[in-house]
Amino acid sequence: QGSKQLLNNYPVYITSKQWDEAVNSSKKDGRRLLRYLIRFVFTTDELKYSCGLGKRKRSVQSGETGPERRPLDPVKVTCLREFIRMHCTSNPDWWMPSEEQINKVFSDAVGHARQGRAVGTFLHNGSSYYEGTDHPGSQDEVFNRGMQDGSAD
């Protein structure tokens, strides 16, 4: 399917079609490009069940049950980091993200993958939907108030 190897010494591949989409949609922004590549290189589950780059220290006694979250595959992570730097260096019109920004793109990707799961459970268990509001009618009051103040701005 015309796989493109991102960097010679890393076994990380995406399809030519994915590469075209990533480049065309990134508007010459290294962060956007990285965001696309992460989505192509990692599965949603890999992101969701990882602890991201493994940088944040979690206290062991937090009593969290369930599978231990593993950091994302360091080979893929390093490859993507190197690739973004190389790509932005060889294409000076592209915006080169800093180390922190690159890390943030990774952690955002993990967060989004997890939220994808969280949203589903949130809507299905019904009762927690109104958590935090005193009574279901409050939503309407806000709406009506908004209607009357419409002329204010």
Salt bridges, closest charged atoms under 4 A:
ASP29 OD2 - ARG31 NH2 3.48
ASP45 OD1 - LYS48 NZ 3.79
GLU46 OE2 - LYS76 NZ 3.12
GLU64 OE1 - ARG58 NE 3.78
GLU82 OE2 - ARG85 NH1 3.99
ASP93 OD2 - LYS28 NZ 3.39
GLU99 OE2 - ARG81 NH1 2.96
GLU99 OE1 - ARG85 NH2 2.45
ASP108 OD2 - LYS104 NZ 2.90
